[in-house]
Amino acid sequence: MDPKLKPASPDRRARHPVCLDARLTRADGTTSANVVSDLSLDGCCVTGVYRIGEAVTLHVPRIGTLTGQVRWSIGNRSGVRFTRQPR
């Protein structure tokens, strides 16, 4: 296996580069347009600055609704770990 394709750690699955429009909803009900730039079964990277630990819901056309928690936020990107599979 090519080392560049290997997951970063045993509990993190390989992410795949994508460019998907999405709508992110925060716990307070506010929504914003976002772009998902990478995606795995466990999480994704989205545009925008969010609080670490914040619960969010992503609405991604053709994929579904994903709920998760912000795990990191640097610059104008944030990492979301999914808490439920798409519905």
Backbone bond lengths (Angstrom), bond angles and torsions (degrees), N, CA, C in turn:
res aa  C-N    CA-C-N  psi(-1)  N-CA   C-N-CA  omega(-1)  CA-C   N-CA-C  phi
1 M - - - 1.467 - - 1.525 109.47 -
2 D 1.307 115.85 136.64 1.451 122.11 177.55 1.537 108.67 -63.76
3 P 1.359 119.97 124.34 1.469 121.78 -178.31 1.517 114.05 -56.82
4 K 1.352 117.85 -27.16 1.473 120.28 179.83 1.520 111.57 -70.56
5 L 1.331 117.97 -19.39 1.461 121.13 -179.05 1.521 112.45 -95.72
6 K 1.308 117.10 -3.06 1.455 121.87 -177.71 1.528 110.76 -75.79
7 P 1.340 118.84 140.63 1.463 120.44 177.00 1.529 111.16 -59.59
8 A 1.327 116.27 152.51 1.460 121.80 -178.27 1.527 112.02 -64.91
9 S 1.309 118.10 -34.27 1.457 122.66 178.70 1.525 108.21 -149.17
10 P 1.333 117.14 163.85 1.465 119.05 -176.97 1.529 114.34 -59.53
11 D 1.325 118.35 -27.91 1.465 120.42 -178.12 1.529 113.01 -93.48
12 R 1.330 117.74 4.29 1.468 121.01 178.63 1.525 109.47 -117.99
13 R 1.297 116.19 122.54 1.465 120.65 179.30 1.521 110.50 -79.35
14 A 1.316 115.41 158.01 1.470 121.10 179.46 1.521 109.67 -60.58
15 R 1.310 115.44 134.24 1.458 120.48 175.70 1.516 109.49 -97.06
16 H 1.315 114.99 150.13 1.459 121.17 -177.51 1.522 109.80 -116.60
17 P 1.335 117.87 132.22 1.468 119.44 179.41 1.527 110.74 -65.34
18 V 1.315 115.37 133.00 1.467 122.73 178.13 1.519 108.03 -143.99
19 C 1.300 116.43 172.24 1.463 122.16 172.36 1.523 105.71 -143.05
20 L 1.344 114.92 90.26 1.459 121.28 -174.62 1.525 110.65 -119.88
21 D 1.324 116.30 129.11 1.463 119.47 173.04 1.525 108.16 -69.67
22 A 1.315 116.07 142.29 1.465 121.00 179.99 1.522 109.35 -149.57
23 R 1.305 115.77 160.27 1.454 122.05 173.29 1.524 106.20 -115.99
24 L 1.325 116.86 125.85 1.457 122.59 -179.81 1.513 109.41 -105.13
25 T 1.326 116.30 131.11 1.466 122.10 177.42 1.518 108.34 -114.09
26 R 1.333 115.25 128.87 1.464 121.47 177.77 1.519 109.71 -88.50
27 A 1.317 116.34 167.54 1.464 122.04 -178.82 1.528 112.13 -58.87
28 D 1.344 117.62 -29.33 1.471 120.26 -179.75 1.528 112.51 -82.18
29 G 1.357 116.62 0.60 1.462 120.74 177.30 1.514 115.14 94.86
30 T 1.325 118.04 -9.91 1.468 119.06 178.73 1.526 109.42 -71.77
31 T 1.330 115.18 146.03 1.461 120.26 -179.52 1.520 110.12 -124.49
32 S 1.324 115.51 157.00 1.454 120.72 176.85 1.521 108.93 -149.88
33 A 1.334 115.34 151.77 1.457 121.36 175.31 1.519 107.75 -78.98
34 N 1.322 116.21 136.05 1.457 121.90 -178.02 1.516 110.04 -138.35
35 V 1.331 114.71 169.66 1.455 121.77 172.49 1.523 107.18 -123.39
36 V 1.327 116.56 129.43 1.464 122.18 173.20 1.524 105.66 -87.70
37 S 1.359 117.12 122.58 1.466 119.91 -176.06 1.516 113.50 -104.52
38 D 1.314 118.15 -17.93 1.458 120.74 169.36 1.518 108.50 -150.98
39 L 1.334 115.27 157.53 1.457 119.78 -169.51 1.522 110.39 -150.80
40 S 1.335 116.08 139.66 1.463 122.28 171.48 1.526 106.98 -139.82
41 L 1.318 116.36 -179.86 1.469 119.19 176.51 1.519 111.53 -67.62
42 D 1.335 117.43 -21.39 1.461 121.95 -175.70 1.514 115.45 -101.26
43 G 1.346 118.45 -18.36 1.454 118.52 -175.90 1.511 112.55 -178.16
44 C 1.338 113.96 -173.54 1.459 119.69 -178.48 1.519 110.17 -158.45
45 C 1.320 114.61 171.59 1.460 121.97 173.40 1.525 106.86 -115.03
46 V 1.331 116.67 131.76 1.459 121.45 -179.83 1.520 109.83 -124.46
47 T 1.335 116.04 157.42 1.454 119.87 172.80 1.520 108.07 -74.62
48 G 1.314 116.31 150.45 1.457 120.84 176.66 1.513 112.76 114.21
49 V 1.310 114.70 158.69 1.459 122.34 -179.70 1.526 108.12 -108.16
50 Y 1.323 116.41 122.19 1.467 122.08 -178.20 1.523 109.02 -133.23
51 R 1.325 115.75 158.88 1.461 121.09 -179.81 1.527 110.59 -74.71
52 I 1.311 116.53 134.48 1.459 120.80 175.24 1.525 107.74 -61.10
53 G 1.326 115.99 131.47 1.459 122.00 -177.92 1.513 113.92 93.68
54 E 1.328 117.09 -10.93 1.463 121.57 -178.54 1.531 111.01 -67.90
55 A 1.333 116.39 135.47 1.466 121.93 175.55 1.523 108.46 -82.67
56 V 1.338 116.21 133.73 1.470 121.33 -179.21 1.529 109.53 -137.08
57 T 1.333 114.47 158.87 1.452 121.65 173.25 1.515 107.69 -125.74
58 L 1.329 116.60 129.31 1.457 122.21 178.56 1.513 109.06 -107.39
59 H 1.319 115.76 133.06 1.462 122.14 175.72 1.530 106.05 -111.08
60 V 1.331 116.83 107.48 1.456 122.17 -175.99 1.532 108.41 -115.30
61 P 1.343 117.20 115.34 1.467 119.36 178.84 1.529 112.00 -53.34
62 R 1.315 116.55 141.87 1.465 125.68 179.23 1.517 113.93 68.83
63 I 1.344 118.53 -7.94 1.469 120.76 176.45 1.519 109.98 -110.28
64 G 1.333 116.29 -47.46 1.459 119.81 178.68 1.513 112.08 128.82
65 T 1.314 114.38 -162.41 1.456 122.52 -179.51 1.524 108.25 -102.90
66 L 1.325 116.05 127.69 1.461 122.72 -177.95 1.519 108.99 -121.65
67 T 1.306 117.11 133.88 1.461 120.02 174.97 1.520 108.42 -108.13
68 G 1.329 115.32 148.28 1.452 118.28 -178.75 1.507 112.68 -165.72
69 Q 1.317 113.58 -173.47 1.460 121.85 -179.57 1.521 108.45 -130.99
70 V 1.324 116.35 135.74 1.462 121.59 178.09 1.526 108.45 -69.57
71 R 1.330 115.74 125.05 1.467 121.53 -178.58 1.521 112.56 -102.78
72 W 1.347 117.09 -27.63 1.460 120.88 178.18 1.524 108.59 -155.75
73 S 1.333 115.84 159.06 1.458 121.70 178.31 1.528 108.04 -151.64
74 I 1.331 115.75 117.38 1.465 121.55 -178.87 1.520 108.03 -135.99
75 G 1.327 116.37 128.23 1.461 119.75 -178.24 1.515 109.41 59.85
76 N 1.321 116.85 -127.44 1.461 121.16 -179.72 1.532 111.17 -107.44
77 R 1.338 116.80 32.66 1.464 121.42 178.39 1.524 109.59 -134.36
78 S 1.317 114.84 146.70 1.461 120.76 178.33 1.522 109.67 -138.02
79 G 1.329 115.28 145.20 1.455 120.99 177.59 1.514 110.43 -100.64
80 V 1.322 116.10 132.44 1.467 122.23 -179.52 1.525 108.60 -117.19
81 R 1.314 116.94 128.86 1.471 121.89 172.94 1.521 106.81 -100.22
82 F 1.333 116.28 124.99 1.457 120.57 -177.28 1.531 110.64 -69.82
83 T 1.326 114.64 141.32 1.461 120.73 176.08 1.523 110.78 -105.71
84 R 1.336 116.03 -13.66 1.469 122.02 177.03 1.512 109.14 -146.37
85 Q 1.318 116.27 150.79 1.463 121.72 176.79 1.532 109.17 -72.72
86 P 1.338 117.97 164.05 1.475 120.96 -179.65 1.519 112.11 -58.59
87 R 1.350 115.60 147.06 1.471 120.28 174.01 1.496 108.50 -125.30
